[in-house]
Every structure is written in structure tokens, then in C-alpha cells.
Amino acid sequence: MILDNKPYTLDRIVRVGIAAGLLWGLIWLLGYLSAVLIPFAVALLLAYLINPLVLLVQRKVPNRVFAVFISLFAVLASVALLAWLLIPMIIADISNMGRILTDFVNDSDLAKQAAQRLPPHIWEAIKDFVVSNEVRDFFKTDNFWKISESIARKVLPGAWGLLTGTASFVMGLVGLAVIGLYLIFLLLDYEKVKQGWKDMLPSAYQKATLAFVSDFQLAMNRYFRAQAEVASIVGILFAVSFWLIDLPMGILLGLLIGILNMVPYLQIIGLIPAFLLALVHAVEIGSSFWVTLGLTGSVFVVVQTIQDTVLVPKIMGRVTGFSPAIILLSLSIWGKLLGFFGLIIALPMTCLLLAYYRRFLTYQSECIPEPLAEHAEKDHRQQ
């Protein structure tokens, strides 16, 4: 397919240069404003994910305002319940793992047992890993709150900077309030903006723009919303399964594997820490390595089978979404360009660029002269 058969005149080269400069300027501006855009981007993604629930509630409660607040209350109540159940368990897991690592380092009976049961090179590698300050600091009991504070600094850098010197608890509340206000206003006007923006388009560009936006919405619905739902369920399945087999830090590891599942099949990376934790657990309780490793591996096999045979066909249908390579490349490029803000908008922007590229190909195919198109088709058949 010929993308463009127009000659590159001076005027056209200047236009391309201006377009490239504007694109670079836009990326620079987004990077410069990322501190204040991150809360808005988080709220916008949350609004996109929560709006289907609001529409469902609106079937019973026609008033949009009431439906929004009922939906937000349901979401907040669910999150609060999960936090109430999970946070104490995660903190207990971190504390228990810290105790086990201390026993390994202090040459206790557990360390002697591990030295006898593990191959020498594996035991030496584990000891070198355990004695590092970074690992020991990570498993301190209060580290969960330090991690939460670090995440809050990333998500709410603007609000955090304004409140420097005040209590961390107050900072967190104000930061969440910023996202909450954005979220409420976005949800209240979501459907109005969704339906009303079309009337603001010039008639000459309306058809092409609507087709482009339709492609973008389709790509977002196919991948982002559906894959987020699949990843959430997979994370819960892993967390519950690891908890049932009593794997150390199983709940936290399961939830992290669920997050990794936003990139299809990336959860396989979780095999490495899962098997290491299984070895530690086998030494701790004096059980067979093979039994513990077998149980851990079975969790991955069962959850992956459920994902491939039930969740993906039911939630995503025949749509496979982006390939894992494209997703990783997208996260890497946008993260490098715009930092944490780039990671948040990476997948939506990739959907946007994909929709634009498809429109571009459609436009180019329509612009090929008929004889040239027939000739290209003939050459293709001969090949």
C-alpha cells in the first residue's frame, strides 16, 4: 500500500517540521504539568471504570446525582472492607517474613536446617540475598505504611508538595480529597460530555472525528476495561489460593501478580518469588520441598486455566487486546517520556494512537486511484 504519493515540496517539509515541533512541545508540556495532571488522570480513569456501575444504578435511581453518590458509596465501602480485611493480614505476613529472615541471618536452628536441606550454591545465594540491607528494611513491620506513603507521593506530588511539613495522615486525606472531587465532578457530567461534545464539532470534520472516537472507545473497552476486570479477578484468585496453601506473603504476592496481569501472561514472572517463598516455607515447617513447590505450581496452573477457559472468553470474548510486547513497549516509552504520569496514560494513549493509525490507513486506501489499486491487488495475487 502506498502511504503517500505527493512530492515533498518546501511547503510540505515546513508543515511536517511544524507538526513535529508541536508534538514535541505537547510532550514537554505534559511532562512539565505532570505533577498536577496525575490526580486528574487517576480520577479520569476511575470515572471511566466506575461509570458502568453508575449507569446500572441509574436504572433503579433515575437521578444522576443520587446514582453517582450511591455508586461511590458502594465502591468506597467495598474498598474499606477489603482494606479492613487485608491490611492486618499483609502486615502480619511482612512481620512473619521479617522474623524468618532474621532467623536465617542469625545462624539459628532454621539456618542450620536450611544449610542441610538446600544445595550449597542455592543456600549461599539465599544468604547473600537475605543479608542485604534493602531486603531486611523491606520486611520491617512498619514498611507497609512507608510503601503506601511512597505511592501517595507519586500519585499526588502536587498536593504533597503544598503540604510539606504537615502530618502524613493529613497529607493523605487531602490528596485523596483532590482525587475525590475530580472523580465526583467527572462522574456527574460524564454522560453530558459524552453526548454533548459531538454538537461542538464543525460539520466538515464531524464524520471523521466520530469514526476516530468510535475506534478509540472500542479499543479502550476491548482492552483496558475488560483486562482490568480480568486482572482483578486473577489477583483475588492468586491471593486466596496462596493464603489457602499458607504461602508466606501469599496475599500480597497474589495481588501483585494480579497487577502484573494487566499485561497478559506477565504473571508468569511471579513464579520466581512464589517458588522462593515456597522453599523458605518448606524449610520453616520442615515439609518436603517437592510437595510445597507442587502446591505452588498447581496454583499457577489452576488459575491460568480458569483465566484462559472462563474469564477471558466470558469477559473479553474473542478479542485478544494488545499483544504483551506492545503493552510493555507502550509502558516503557510513555513511562520514560512522562514518568509516573506516563505509566497512567500509557494504555489509553496507545489506544488513541492505534485508532488514529487505523483511520489513517482507511483514508490512504480510499485515496489510491482505482487503476493503481487494481494493479497493487494483481501484484499481491501473483506473490
Secondary structure, 3 states (H helix, E strand, C coil): CCCCCCCCCHHHHHHHHHHHHHHHHHHHHHHHCHHHHHHHHHHHHHHHHHHHHHHHHHCCCCCHHHHHHHHHHHHHHHHHHHHHHHHHHHHHHHHHHHHHHHHHHCCCHHHHHHHHHCCHHHHHHHHHHHHCHHHHHHCCCCHHHHHHHHHHHHHCHHHHHHCCCCCHHHHHHHHHHHHHHHHHHHHHHHHHHHHHHHHHCCHHHHHHHHHHHHHHHHHHHHHHHHHHHHHHHHHHHHHHHHHHCCCCCHHHHHHHHHHHCCCCCHHHHHHHHHHHHHHHHHHHHCCCHHHHHHHHHHHHHHHHHHHHHHHHHHHHCCCCCCCHHHHHHHHHHHHHHHHHHHHHHHHHHHHHHHHHHHHHHHHHHHHCCHHHHHHHHHHHHHC
